[in-house]
Amino acid sequence: MRMRATVAAVSGALALSALAVPAAQADAEPGALVSSATPFGATAAADEVVGDTVIDKVTVNGGKDVLVGTTNKKTFTISVTATDPSGIEDGYAFLWHGTDIDTDVDGAIVPDAENGTCTALDATSATCKVTVVADPNENIYSNVLAGKWKVFAGAVGKDGDYVLKDAYKTHSVKRYSRLTVNASPEPVKKGKTITVTGALTRANWDTGKYAGYTNQSVKLQFKKKGTTTYTDVKTIKSGSAGALKTTVTASTDGTFRYVFAGTSTTPAVTSSGDFVDVQ
């Protein structure tokens, strides 16, 4: 079966990919592809279906985006639900980034164990889970990897039939984001000006540090004291180093916060609230 060769090849490609990234592309836009042009040496083929094994569903990280910072590892599961008249013997899955699994892979998140842990749903179906780790010190090595990753999935029936899908679906791996807020002065007289500052930053996988996310739309919201609902005040753009700054007129006690809706490479984030006493 091609499964073992593919996992080995993609894992090997990951090990070489960091060395293959051209210096000129080190600061490429998030989501841009960097070709490793690695000769894998494995027998290449398109999706394979032998017999009547069918993949019904694949779920990555419970359906949530995978968010990776600068130091902490992100452990998550990939679940493969499959059906075969004889029952399901095993399932496989991993994430890969690139344009072609056989010739152009620049990132991979593969499980330590080749086989999944399968739980039978009935006589013909089962859900098999594999655990993988996104590590900013290993397989999440550059900002070019932010965005959509392809999901390799496979399943094997108890009669030996199997199905392999090189890119069953896609899933987002994003640069973890942070958002701060500070409203001042505190307290403030009614009718005076309140200055609300903050910063929008996100993980930089090239440097291992957080950096400002510039020119992004961020909403300022306000919650009046004694209520539970925030309302939009205005939308501003993040500036140099992700800095946020705007002014409002003090009218009543309440809490300010910033809200960022997110992008294809960076998740949505909401700051904590900052209460202002208006006298």
Salt bridges, closest charged atoms under 4 A:
GLU48 OE2 - ARG2 NE 3.09
ASP65 OD2 - LYS174 NZ 3.06
ASP106 OD1 - HIS97 ND1 2.63
GLU114 OE2 - ARG4 NE 3.29
ASP135 OD2 - LYS73 NZ 4.00
ASP166 OD1 - ARG2 NH2 2.86
ASP232 OD2 - LYS219 NZ 3.27
